[in-house]
Amino acid sequence: MKEVGLGILGFGTVGAGVVEGLQKNGDLLAERTGLRLALRAIADVDLERDRGVSVDRSILTQDAAAVVEDPSIDVVVELIGGTTVARDLTLKALALGKPVVTANKALLAEYGDEIYDAARKHGADLFFEASVGGGIPIIRALREGLAGNRITQICGILNGTCNYILTRMEDDLLPFDQVLAEAQEAGYAEAEPSLDVDGLDTAHKAVVLAAQAFGCSVRMSDVLLEGIRDIDAMDIEYASELGYRIKLLAVLKAGDAAIEVRVHPALVPHGHMLASVGGVYNAVLVTGDVVGETLYYGRGAGREPTASAVIGDIADAARNRAAQTPGRVPAFVPLQDTPALRPTDAVRTRYYLRLSLKDAPGMFGHVADILGAHGISIASVVQKEVRSGEYVPVVILTHQAEEGAFHAALREIDALPEVGAPTVRYRIEDFD
């Protein structure tokens, strides 16, 4: 049976999971691919730490570049992370015509154009299923299963840490800081959690998905980005009373005139599929013009799910390498008729607004006048009984309007003397 040599760069949590998976299911993979996947080198700066998996020490090295250049290495697996060393090694491997398998969403989000171009120029495969959604095969679905569709919308819960925090906040009406501390203690959140809770991790994944779905490049600076750090348990409770659940969503939409890519907390109707996704799980809802709605659900991070996706890509890369058919499924296909990016101020959504309003006759009328002057129609109003001195919470749900109109209206509303605190606002996704 023909052997395909593997070189793994990065022997951390995912790297160890990949090695364990290859050891566990090596015979199964050989049967399915007709190839023996031979692990010939593992590079990492730390060669002593116990990873919970045994390997022949002769294949361990600190010289990652040497692994890439080794002629016995047919497939390079980049699991270092970051966008510096990983970028250099990925480009080096592609320049040698070697297929690269990576889980690095930040690398693809920041340098995707350069890396996709290198793969195309040098006739080398690039696989990155594990970059989005852990073990969920969403990249393969977009690249292959839905190739006959124009993708009109993707809405996804793509960060298990944030979803765990929001689920716990809702279940027990706990404040964000307390739940974050619990998540860190349980290992669901990093000691420095900004990448997750400020939405950057989800935005990286949204940019990767946008390239596959719409055939265009989206810069991180183009993504409307808000995290969950400032979410108050009060709004989670009020949203639930109104029939909604707050989730951190990646929302990608393509219309005739423009596309939009945004990441932010949003109210999701209780009856919708995404509202039921709890804990550390991820889910991606993809709408195509032929297939309609399809849903992809599973564990979005962690050693085993991510390793599963990496090993699946290794199998594909090995098949192509052995058959000398690189580029059978290109990493990125730029489409000719992709609309331009919609300006943030032109994005249309509904809003949940919570005002701190002075409890006196006629106060709400000023707010309604301002909203109306900016073309924002009110769908419903609820005044809560909880008091903060002379102010009461007033919750408004609106009809659709442009982001720019909301921003202008809220600046005027928050300047009113009868408003006691900045207005809290969240977008509503109705999935119409």
C-alpha positions as CSV (number, residue, x, y, z in Angstrom):
1,M,0.0,0.0,0.0
2,K,1.4,3.4,-0.9
3,E,2.5,5.6,1.9
4,V,1.9,9.4,2.2
5,G,4.2,11.2,4.6
6,L,2.7,13.6,7.1
7,G,4.5,16.4,9.0
8,I,2.6,18.2,11.8
9,L,3.7,21.7,12.8
10,G,2.4,22.4,16.4
11,F,2.0,19.7,19.0
12,G,-0.5,21.4,21.2
13,T,-4.1,20.4,22.1
14,V,-5.2,19.9,18.5
15,G,-2.0,18.5,17.3
16,A,-2.1,15.8,20.0
17,G,-5.7,15.1,19.1
18,V,-4.7,14.6,15.5
19,V,-1.9,12.2,16.4
20,E,-4.3,10.3,18.7
21,G,-6.9,10.1,16.0
22,L,-4.4,8.8,13.4
23,Q,-3.2,6.2,15.8
24,K,-6.7,5.1,16.7
25,N,-8.1,5.0,13.2
26,G,-5.0,4.5,11.0
27,D,-6.2,1.2,9.7
28,L,-9.7,2.5,9.0
29,L,-8.2,5.5,7.1
30,A,-6.0,3.1,5.1
31,E,-9.1,1.1,4.0
32,R,-11.0,4.2,3.1
33,T,-8.2,6.0,1.2
34,G,-6.2,3.1,-0.1
35,L,-3.2,4.9,1.4
36,R,-1.1,4.5,4.5
37,L,-0.8,7.8,6.3
38,A,2.6,7.8,7.8
39,L,3.4,10.3,10.5
40,R,7.1,11.2,9.8
41,A,7.7,14.4,11.8
42,I,6.2,16.6,14.5
43,A,7.6,20.1,15.2
44,D,7.1,22.1,18.3
45,V,9.1,24.4,20.6
46,D,8.3,22.2,23.6
47,L,9.3,18.6,23.1
48,E,9.0,17.5,26.8
49,R,5.4,18.3,27.9
50,D,3.1,15.3,28.3
51,R,0.3,15.5,25.6
52,G,-1.4,12.3,26.7
53,V,-0.3,10.5,23.6
54,S,2.8,8.4,22.9
55,V,5.0,9.0,19.8
56,D,8.4,7.9,18.7
57,R,10.8,10.6,20.0
58,S,12.9,10.3,16.8
59,I,10.2,12.1,14.8
60,L,10.0,15.1,17.2
61,T,11.9,18.3,16.3
62,Q,12.0,22.0,17.0
63,D,12.9,22.8,13.4
64,A,9.5,23.4,11.7
65,A,11.1,24.7,8.5
66,A,13.1,21.5,8.1
67,V,9.8,19.5,8.3
68,V,8.3,21.6,5.6
69,E,11.4,21.1,3.4
70,D,11.8,17.4,4.1
71,P,11.2,15.6,0.8
72,S,9.7,12.6,2.7
73,I,6.9,14.9,3.9
74,D,4.0,14.9,1.4
75,V,1.4,16.7,3.4
76,V,2.1,19.6,5.9
77,V,-0.4,20.1,8.8
78,E,-0.2,23.6,10.2
79,L,-1.5,23.7,13.8
80,I,0.8,26.4,15.3
81,G,-1.8,29.1,15.3
82,G,-1.1,32.9,15.0
83,T,-0.3,34.8,11.8
84,T,3.5,35.2,11.8
85,V,5.4,31.9,11.9
86,A,2.4,30.0,10.6
87,R,2.1,32.3,7.6
88,D,5.7,31.9,6.7
89,L,5.6,28.1,7.0
90,T,2.3,27.8,5.1
91,L,3.6,29.9,2.2
92,K,6.9,27.9,2.2
93,A,5.0,24.6,1.9
94,L,2.7,25.9,-0.8
95,A,5.7,27.2,-2.8
96,L,7.1,23.7,-2.7
97,G,3.9,22.4,-4.1
98,K,3.0,20.6,-0.9
99,P,-0.6,20.4,0.3
100,V,-1.3,22.2,3.5
101,V,-4.0,21.4,6.1
102,T,-4.7,24.1,8.7
103,A,-7.1,25.0,11.4
104,N,-6.0,28.6,11.5
105,K,-8.9,30.9,11.0
106,A,-7.0,34.0,12.0
107,L,-4.4,33.3,9.3
108,L,-7.0,32.9,6.6
109,A,-9.0,35.9,7.7
110,E,-6.0,38.2,7.8
111,Y,-3.9,36.8,4.9
112,G,-6.4,34.7,2.9
113,D,-5.8,36.5,-0.4
114,E,-2.1,35.9,-0.2
115,I,-2.4,32.3,0.8
116,Y,-5.2,31.4,-1.7
117,D,-3.1,33.0,-4.4
118,A,0.0,31.0,-3.4
119,A,-2.0,27.7,-3.5
120,R,-3.3,28.6,-7.0
121,K,0.1,29.8,-8.3
122,H,2.0,26.7,-7.1
123,G,-0.7,24.1,-7.8
124,A,-0.9,23.0,-4.2
125,D,-4.0,22.1,-2.2
126,L,-5.1,24.0,0.8
127,F,-7.6,22.5,3.2
128,F,-9.1,24.3,6.3
129,E,-12.2,22.5,7.5
130,A,-11.2,22.9,11.1
131,S,-10.9,26.7,10.9
132,V,-14.7,27.1,11.3
133,G,-17.0,25.1,13.5
134,G,-14.7,22.5,14.9
135,G,-15.9,19.1,13.8
136,I,-18.9,20.5,11.8
137,P,-18.2,20.0,8.1
138,I,-19.3,23.4,7.0
139,I,-16.4,24.3,4.7
140,R,-16.8,21.0,2.8
141,A,-20.6,21.6,2.5
142,L,-20.0,25.1,1.0
143,R,-17.2,24.0,-1.3
144,E,-18.7,20.8,-2.6
145,G,-22.2,19.8,-1.3
146,L,-23.8,23.2,-2.1
147,A,-21.7,24.0,-5.2
148,G,-24.9,24.2,-7.3
149,N,-26.4,27.0,-5.1
150,R,-26.0,30.7,-4.8
151,I,-25.7,31.1,-1.1
152,T,-28.1,33.9,0.0
153,Q,-27.6,33.7,3.8
154,I,-25.5,32.2,6.5
155,C,-26.4,32.7,10.2
156,G,-24.2,30.9,12.7
157,I,-23.4,30.4,16.3
158,L,-19.6,30.0,15.9
159,N,-18.1,30.4,19.3
160,G,-18.7,27.9,22.0
161,T,-17.3,30.0,24.8
162,C,-19.8,32.9,24.1
163,N,-22.7,30.5,23.6
164,Y,-21.8,28.8,26.9
165,I,-21.7,32.1,28.7
166,L,-25.0,33.4,27.3
167,T,-26.7,30.0,28.0
168,R,-25.6,30.2,31.7
169,M,-26.6,33.8,32.0
170,E,-30.1,33.0,30.7
171,D,-30.6,29.8,32.7
172,D,-29.6,31.3,36.0
173,L,-29.9,35.0,35.4
174,L,-26.3,35.5,36.4
175,P,-24.1,38.5,35.5
176,F,-21.5,38.2,32.7
177,D,-18.4,38.6,34.9
178,Q,-19.5,35.7,37.2
179,V,-20.3,33.4,34.4
180,L,-17.0,34.3,32.6
181,A,-15.1,33.4,35.7
182,E,-16.9,30.1,36.0
183,A,-16.2,29.4,32.3
184,Q,-12.5,30.1,32.8
185,E,-12.3,27.8,35.8
186,A,-14.1,25.0,33.8
187,G,-11.7,25.5,30.8
188,Y,-14.4,26.8,28.4
189,A,-12.8,30.3,28.3
190,E,-9.2,31.4,28.1
191,A,-7.5,33.3,30.9
192,E,-7.4,36.2,28.5
193,P,-10.9,35.9,26.9
194,S,-10.9,38.9,24.5
195,L,-10.6,36.9,21.3
196,D,-13.8,35.1,22.2
197,V,-16.0,37.5,24.1
198,D,-15.2,40.6,22.0
199,G,-16.3,38.6,18.9
200,L,-12.9,38.5,17.0
201,D,-12.8,34.7,16.8
202,T,-16.4,34.7,15.3
203,A,-15.4,37.5,12.9
204,H,-12.4,35.5,11.7
205,K,-14.7,32.6,10.9
206,A,-17.2,34.8,9.3
207,V,-14.6,36.1,6.9
208,V,-13.5,32.6,6.0
209,L,-17.1,31.6,5.4
210,A,-17.8,34.7,3.3
211,A,-15.0,33.8,0.9
212,Q,-16.5,30.3,0.4
213,A,-20.1,31.4,0.2
214,F,-19.8,34.6,-1.9
215,G,-16.5,34.1,-3.8
216,C,-15.2,37.5,-2.7
217,S,-12.6,38.9,-0.2
218,V,-13.9,40.5,2.9
219,R,-11.4,42.3,5.2
220,M,-11.7,42.1,9.0
221,S,-12.2,45.9,9.0
222,D,-15.3,45.5,6.8
223,V,-17.1,43.3,9.4
224,L,-19.6,45.0,11.7
225,L,-18.3,43.7,15.0
226,E,-19.7,43.7,18.5
227,G,-19.0,41.2,21.3
228,I,-20.9,40.1,24.4
229,R,-18.9,41.7,27.2
230,D,-21.5,44.4,27.9
231,I,-24.6,42.1,27.9
232,D,-26.8,42.6,31.0
233,A,-28.7,39.7,32.5
234,M,-31.7,42.1,32.7
235,D,-31.9,42.2,28.9
236,I,-31.6,38.5,28.6
237,E,-34.6,38.2,31.0
238,Y,-36.6,40.9,29.1
239,A,-35.8,39.3,25.8
240,S,-37.0,36.0,27.0
241,E,-40.3,37.5,28.2
242,L,-40.8,38.9,24.7
243,G,-40.1,35.5,23.1
244,Y,-36.5,35.8,22.2
245,R,-33.1,34.4,23.2
246,I,-29.9,36.4,22.9
247,K,-27.1,34.7,20.8
248,L,-23.8,35.9,19.4
249,L,-24.4,35.5,15.7
250,A,-22.3,35.7,12.5
251,V,-24.7,37.0,9.9
252,L,-23.8,36.9,6.2
253,K,-26.3,37.9,3.6
254,A,-26.2,38.4,-0.2
255,G,-28.7,40.4,-2.1
256,D,-28.9,41.7,-5.6
257,A,-27.2,44.9,-4.7
258,A,-24.7,44.1,-1.9
259,I,-23.5,41.6,0.6
260,E,-23.2,42.1,4.4
261,V,-21.0,40.4,7.0
262,R,-21.6,41.2,10.6
263,V,-21.0,39.7,14.1
264,H,-23.0,40.8,17.0
265,P,-25.4,39.7,19.8
266,A,-28.9,39.4,18.4
267,L,-32.4,38.4,19.6
268,V,-33.4,35.1,18.0
269,P,-37.1,33.9,18.3
270,H,-37.6,31.1,20.7
271,G,-39.1,28.9,18.1
272,H,-36.1,29.2,15.7
273,M,-33.6,26.3,15.4
274,L,-30.6,28.5,16.4
275,A,-32.4,29.5,19.6
276,S,-32.2,26.0,20.9
277,V,-28.4,25.7,20.5
278,G,-27.1,25.7,24.0
279,G,-23.8,25.4,25.9
280,V,-20.6,25.0,24.0
281,Y,-22.3,23.8,20.8
282,N,-22.1,25.5,17.4
283,A,-24.7,25.6,14.6
284,V,-24.6,27.1,11.1
285,L,-27.8,27.8,9.1
286,V,-27.1,28.1,5.4
287,T,-29.7,29.1,2.8
288,G,-29.1,28.4,-0.9
289,D,-31.3,29.4,-3.8
290,V,-31.9,25.8,-4.9
291,V,-31.7,23.8,-1.7
292,G,-33.3,26.2,0.7
293,E,-32.3,26.0,4.4
294,T,-29.7,23.5,5.7
295,L,-28.5,23.3,9.3
296,Y,-25.1,22.1,10.5
297,Y,-24.7,21.4,14.2
298,G,-22.1,20.0,16.5
299,R,-19.2,20.7,18.9
300,G,-17.5,23.7,17.6
301,A,-14.2,23.5,19.4
302,G,-12.0,21.2,21.5
303,R,-9.4,18.6,20.9
304,E,-11.5,15.8,19.4
305,P,-13.9,17.7,17.2
306,T,-11.2,19.9,15.7
307,A,-8.9,16.9,15.2
308,S,-11.7,15.1,13.4
309,A,-11.9,17.9,10.9
310,V,-8.2,18.0,10.4
311,I,-7.9,14.3,9.8
312,G,-10.7,14.5,7.2
313,D,-8.7,17.1,5.4
314,I,-5.5,15.1,5.7
315,A,-7.3,12.2,4.0
316,D,-8.5,14.4,1.1
317,A,-5.0,16.0,0.7
318,A,-3.4,12.5,0.7
319,R,-5.8,11.2,-2.0
320,N,-5.1,14.2,-4.2
321,R,-1.3,14.0,-3.6
322,A,-1.2,10.3,-4.5
323,A,-3.4,10.7,-7.6
324,Q,-1.6,13.8,-8.6
325,T,-4.8,15.8,-8.8
326,P,-4.1,19.0,-6.8
327,G,-6.7,21.7,-7.0
328,R,-9.6,19.2,-7.7
329,V,-11.6,21.4,-5.2
330,P,-9.9,24.8,-5.1
331,A,-9.4,26.5,-1.8
332,F,-11.1,29.7,-3.1
333,V,-12.9,30.5,-6.3
334,P,-13.4,34.2,-7.0
335,L,-16.8,34.8,-8.6
336,Q,-17.3,37.5,-11.2
337,D,-20.7,38.8,-10.3
338,T,-20.4,39.1,-6.5
339,P,-22.1,42.3,-5.3
340,A,-20.1,44.9,-3.4
341,L,-20.1,45.1,0.4
342,R,-23.1,47.0,1.8
343,P,-22.0,50.0,4.0
344,T,-22.7,49.4,7.7
345,D,-25.1,52.4,7.9
346,A,-27.2,50.9,5.1
347,V,-27.7,47.5,6.8
348,R,-31.4,47.0,7.7
349,T,-32.5,45.2,10.9
350,R,-35.1,45.4,13.6
351,Y,-34.0,46.6,17.1
352,Y,-34.6,45.9,20.7
353,L,-34.1,49.1,22.7
354,R,-34.1,49.5,26.5
355,L,-34.4,53.1,27.7
356,S,-33.9,54.4,31.2
357,L,-36.8,56.9,31.1
358,K,-38.0,59.4,33.7
359,D,-41.3,58.2,35.1
360,A,-43.5,61.2,34.2
361,P,-46.4,61.9,31.9
362,G,-45.5,62.6,28.3
363,M,-41.9,61.4,28.5
364,F,-42.2,58.6,26.0
365,G,-43.7,61.0,23.4
366,H,-40.4,62.7,22.9
367,V,-38.7,59.4,22.2
368,A,-41.4,58.3,19.7
369,D,-41.1,61.6,17.9
370,I,-37.4,61.2,17.4
371,L,-37.7,57.6,16.2
372,G,-40.5,58.7,13.8
373,A,-38.4,61.5,12.5
374,H,-35.7,59.0,11.5
375,G,-38.1,56.7,9.8
376,I,-38.1,54.1,12.6
377,S,-41.5,52.5,13.3
378,I,-42.3,51.1,16.7
379,A,-43.7,47.5,16.8
380,S,-44.3,47.3,20.6
381,V,-43.5,49.0,23.9
382,V,-43.3,47.5,27.4
383,Q,-42.7,49.6,30.5
384,K,-41.1,47.6,33.3
385,E,-41.8,48.2,37.0
386,V,-38.2,48.0,38.2
387,R,-37.0,51.5,39.2
388,S,-33.6,53.1,39.4
389,G,-34.3,56.2,41.4
390,E,-36.8,58.3,39.3
391,Y,-36.2,56.3,36.1
392,V,-37.9,53.1,34.8
393,P,-36.8,50.7,32.0
394,V,-38.9,51.0,28.9
395,V,-38.4,48.3,26.2
396,I,-39.1,49.0,22.6
397,L,-39.1,46.6,19.7
398,T,-39.0,48.3,16.3
399,H,-39.7,47.4,12.7
400,Q,-36.8,47.3,10.2
401,A,-34.8,50.4,9.5
402,E,-31.3,51.3,8.5
403,E,-28.4,51.2,10.9
404,G,-27.5,54.8,10.2
405,A,-31.0,55.9,11.1
406,F,-30.8,54.1,14.5
407,H,-27.5,55.5,15.3
408,A,-28.7,59.1,14.6
409,A,-31.9,58.6,16.5
410,L,-30.2,57.1,19.6
411,R,-27.7,60.0,19.7
412,E,-30.7,62.4,20.0
413,I,-32.6,60.2,22.4
414,D,-29.7,59.8,24.8
415,A,-29.2,63.6,24.8
416,L,-32.8,64.1,26.2
417,P,-32.9,65.3,29.8
418,E,-35.5,62.7,30.6
419,V,-33.2,59.8,29.7
420,G,-31.1,58.6,32.6
421,A,-28.6,56.3,30.9
422,P,-27.4,55.4,27.5
423,T,-29.9,53.3,25.6
424,V,-29.2,49.6,25.4
425,R,-29.8,48.2,21.9
426,Y,-29.6,44.8,20.2
427,R,-30.5,43.8,16.7
428,I,-33.3,41.2,16.1
429,E,-32.9,38.4,13.5
430,D,-36.3,37.1,12.4
431,F,-34.9,34.8,9.6
432,D,-37.7,35.9,7.1
